[in-house]
């Protein structure tokens, strides 16, 4: 069972890395100086879906990490 948890954790970690790299940058950059930071602040549906998948995968990764940690100490 522990091997299955490790495999799920590794797969979710790799997918999380790819999803985080797919996200658009949210920094204001130099647009914050001139007040143009909020000009293009709307979030598209693809970005919302990407956020949801990222949240779910991060929750799966955290649960697998806790299970692995508790299993190794018992």
N, C-alpha and C positions, 0 to 999 in steps of 0.2 A: 504494500500500500504506500509506503514511503517513497518508493521509486516513482509511482504514479504522480504523487504530489510534486516531486522534484521536476518531473517532465512538464507538468502543467505550469509550474513556476518558471521554468526556463522559457517555455513557449510564450507565456504571458509577458515575460521581461523583454524578449526580442520584439514582440508586437508593440509593446509600450514604447520602446525606443523608436520604432518606425513611425508610430502615430504621433509622438511628440515632435519628430522632425517634420511631419506633414503639416503641423499647425502653422497658421500665419502668425507673424510676429505681432505682439500686442503693445510694444513699447511706443511711447509718444515720439521719441526722437527729437528732431529739430522742429517738428510741427507744434510742439507745446509752447515754443517761444512766441510764435506769432498768433497763437490761439486757433490754429487750424487742426488741432488734434482731434476734435470731435466732428470734423467734416465727414469723414468716412468711417464712422464708428458702428454702423449697422452690421449685424451678424447674419450671414446667409444660413440657409437650412443645412447645407453641407457641413458648415462649420459646427452647427449645433449637433448634428449627428456624430461628427468626429469627436466632439466633447463628450457625448454620452458614451460612446464606445471606449474612450480613454478612461472615463470614470469607472466603468464596469471592469475593464481590464486591471486597473489599479486596485480595485477592491478584491479581485480574484488573486492578484499577486500578494496583497497584504494578508489575506486569509491563508494562503499557502505558506507564507513566511511564518505566521503564528503557529500553524499546525506543525511545521517542521521544527520550530523552536521548542514547542512543548513536547514533541515526540522525542527529541534528542536529550532533553533533560529528565525524562522519566524512565 
